[in-house]
Amino acid sequence: MRDGLTRRASLTLMAAIVVAGVGLDQATKAMAVQWLTGHDPVRLVSDIFQLSLVRNPGAAFSAGANATVVFSVLALLVTVGLCVWVVPKVRSKMWAVVVGLALAGIVGNFIDRLVRSPGLFRGHVVDFFALKHFAVFNVADMMLTAAAILVVIVSFFGKGLSQGSEGEADGSGEESDDTAEATKASDGESNDIGEATKPGDEGTGEGTGQESEAPAEAGEVDASAIEED
């Protein structure tokens, strides 16, 4: 199975995942704030899995509650690092999915730290999925977890960031196609010129033959006249 992508296809796939992921994360957080604020937890599967609104000042799964600003700065740096050094190199479908999910998760929670109370870079992240004896989390946390699992799986199968079909890793495939088309067009023009030249060559040959025959006939006439004399 071919897993390679062109640069444009890779960027499009990652962008689509990020936009969809961040949109879903922010939409579910808005609904949780609207429907769960001031209410008791909503049981979905007995008391094992329920909806319970929690505002988390820490990292994913409520870790590091006293380091909100630190996590905000780290999230910003990681996002910039991925966009500058990792995203341009991705040519594998699986790695595009991994990077897209990671960016969507980081950006989803980073938005909360920017726009929610108590303030810029100190905003509390909205969590609402509660698993008994585990943690309270959100959609962004789920995407980060999925990205981490996929990293292990993709690395196990030995797929690199730039792994793709021949000629797609650096866009050389597209350039080769363009070169081939240009060569075909050039060959077609050469054939047209050759065909256009042939009639003229034949005409020149015929004209030369007729001219050579004329002097021969003149010579025969002169020879007959001498014999008569």
Summary of the structure (lengths in Angstrom):
residues: 229
radius of gyration: 37.6
end to end distance: 97.2
largest distance: 140.7
contacts: 653
relative contact order: 0.13
helix: 67%
strand: 10%
